Amino acid sequence: ISRSRGLNNLFWENGLLPNSLFINKSGVNALSDPEINIASEGYEGDVFDNKGIKDLINIISNNNNKKQNILVTLQVDNDSNIKIFSPFFGVNDFIYFICTEIAIISDFNIRFRNHPKNKFIILKNYKYLRNISVSDNNNSLNQDFNWSDVVITINSTTGLESILKNKPCISFGSSYY
């Protein structure tokens, strides 16, 4: 209606922190139309240094134990923040990257945490990786944070939440935090 009358729109949405507000012209997921699917052939891994990520995780982690616990928080697959502000085409692309570049390092226990609106299961392609699991649906986010030494995400709100809890975070996408 407002467009037909030549009026500009602003979207007011709950912010990330209590009593905060986002105001923008397009809405948080304006470009996440589920009908739009960008085909991906998967991350090839030819420019990623997995020794570098191992060193980074060991440096930023507060765990002196040999095996690091990494919580990987997932987003809704059609989140425009993935498609526009990250090197990934979607959640499956990100999972492929984590499993083929980071989970192969046996020094890490990796736990994937689903977004409440998506359910990831360990695909048969990754069952050989004995160090990956999916968070129990009964676990609270705080329980998963307490289990983890480091949080990895694309650019999910859980990255900000981990930082607020003094948990080291690696974000693979451009983010406001």
N, C-alpha and C positions, 0 to 999 in steps of 0.2 A: 504494500500500500504506500509506504513512504517513498519507495523508488518511483512509483507511478506519479507521485506528487512532486518529485524533484527534491525530496528531503534527504539529507545525509543521515546515515545510521551510525550509532556507536553501540558496541556490545559491552555490557557490564557483567562481569563474571567473577565468581569467588576467586580470590587470590590463593596463593600457595600457603601462606601463613595465616593463623587466626586473625580475624578482623582486617583482612587485606582484600584488595579489589584490583582486578585487571580491567582496563578500559582500552578497547582497540576498535579498529574499523571493520575487521573481518570475522572476529570470533576465533577462539582457540584452535579449532580444527576445521576451519573453513575450506581448506584444500584437501581434506581427507575423504573425499567421495569414494565409497566402497566400490562403485562401478569402475573407477579408474584403477587399473592394475598395471604397474610397471613391471615388465618381465625382467627377471634377473637370472644371470647364469651363475651367480654365486661369486663370492670373493675368491680371487685366485691366490692370494697370499704372497705374491712375488715382491711386494714392497714392504712387507711387515717383518719386523725383527722380533721374533718371539723370545730371543735371549734378552733383548732390551726390556720386554714387558716383565719377564721373570725378575730381572734386576730391579725394575721400578716397583713391583709389588713387594719385594723383599725390603726395599728402602723405606717405603711409606707405611708398611705394616708395623703394628706395635707388637707383633707376635715374634717371640724369639725361638719358637719351635721351628723345626725343619719344614713341616707341611703346613702351608697357608690355607685358610678357609676363605673362599671367594664367593660372595653372593652376587649373582647376576640377575638384576631386576629387568623384567620384560615389560614392554609397552603394548598398547593396542596396535595391531598390525597396520591398520590404515591411518595411523596417527601422522598428520602432516609434518610434525616435527622430525619424524624419521626420514620421510621422503625428501624434505627440503633442507634440513639442517644436519644431515649425517652422511657418511659415505655408504650407507646401507639402503637397500630398496624396500626392506621390511623386516619384520621380526625373524623370519626364517633365515634371511641372509645374515643377520646378526648372530643367530644361534649357530649357523654353519661356521662363521668366523671364529666364534668362541671355541667350538669343538675341534676345529682343525688347526687353530693357531695357539690356543692357550691351554685347553684341556689335555693336549698331548704332552704337556709338561707334567710329569707325575708328581712334582713337588706340591701340587695344588689339589685341594678338594673343591669342586665347583658345585654350587647349588643354584639352580635356576628358580626364580620366583615369578610365578605368573601374575599378569595384570588380572584384577578381578573379572574383567570382561573377556579374557582369553584363557584358554587352557592348552598349555604345551605339554606334550608327553615325549619321553625320550624315544626318538625314532630308532628303528632297528639299525640304521646306518651308524649310530653312535653307541650302541649297546656294548661294544668292545671297550669303550672308555669306562673303566671301573671307578673312576674318580668323579663322575658326574651324577647328580641326582636332581630331583624336582622337589621343592619345598612342599611339605604336607599342607593341605588346605586349612588345617586347624591351627597352623602356626600363625602367630601375629607377626607383623612386620618387625616389631621390636625383638621378638624371639630370633628371627633370622638375622637381624643386625647384631644381636649378642653372640650368635654363633660365628659370625664372619669376622675376618681380620681386615678385609678390603671389600668394597662394593664396586661393581662394574655395571654401567648402564649406558644407554645411548645418550639420552637427555631427559630421562624421566624425572618426575617430581621426587622420586625416591632418592635420587642423587642429592638433592638439596636436603632432604630429611636425614640422610646419612651424615652430611657435613654438619648439620645442626646437632647431631649426636656425637660429634668428634670422631667419626668413622672415616678413614681414608676412602676417597672416591675417585674412580677413573671414569670419565665421561668421554665416549667416542663420538659425540655430536656437539655441535655448537649449542650452548645453553646460556640462559640468563644468569646462572649461578657460577 
